[in-house]
C-alpha cells in the first residue's frame, strides 16, 4: 500500500578473487497503484545497466501470513529442485519461487548434523484464502506436490518418500500485520 524500494548490487566473482560490477541501482514499486484484484498476478520491473538487465518478479499478497519452510533429509541424499507457489499462480512454472536446486548449489545440508537442506529462501508470504504449494522434484523420480492451508500461527509437518530419499517437511506459520 506504499512505495517499495529494491536496491540491486549485482557482482560476479572472478577467478582472481576480484568482484566485477554487473549492475547497481534502485528499483521502486508504487504499491498505491498496484492492482487490487482478488487474483495474485506476478508482475515484473527491470533495471538496465551497461553490462546487464536485472528483472525483479513480484506479486501483491493481500491479507498474508508468513510461511517458514524447512526440509530435513531423514534418509538418503536429496538431489533435485524444490519450488513454492500459491494456488492462483500454479499455471506458470516461471512464476514459482525456487527454494532449492542442487544443480545450482549442490546437495547442501546444514553443517550442524541435523541434515536440514539449505534453501535459497525460507520464507514465503501466502494469502489467507489461498494454499501454499510445495513441489519437490528429485532427480530421476516423479515430482511430489504438497499443499498447506495457511494459518495465523502454528506448524504443519509431513514426511514424504521420494524414491530412496525420505524428507521431513515443516511449515511454520506466523502472522503478518494487515
HELIX and SHEET records of a PDB file:
HELIX    1   1 UNK A   31  UNK A   33  5                                   3    
HELIX    2   2 UNK A   87  UNK A   89  5                                   3    
HELIX    3   3 UNK A   93  UNK A   95  5                                   3    
HELIX    4   4 UNK A  102  UNK A  105  1                                   4    
SHEET    1   A 2 UNK A   3  UNK A  13  0                                        
SHEET    2   A 2 UNK A  19  UNK A  30 -1                                        
SHEET    1   B 2 UNK A  42  UNK A  48  0                                        
SHEET    2   B 2 UNK A  53  UNK A  59 -1                                        
SHEET    1   C 4 UNK A 123  UNK A 127  0                                        
SHEET    2   C 4 UNK A  64  UNK A  75 -1                                        
SHEET    3   C 4 UNK A 165  UNK A 175 -1                                        
SHEET    4   C 4 UNK A 154  UNK A 162 -1                                        
SHEET    1   D 4 UNK A  97  UNK A 101  0                                        
SHEET    2   D 4 UNK A  80  UNK A  86 -1                                        
SHEET    3   D 4 UNK A 131  UNK A 138 -1                                        
SHEET    4   D 4 UNK A 144  UNK A 149 -1                                        
END                                                                             
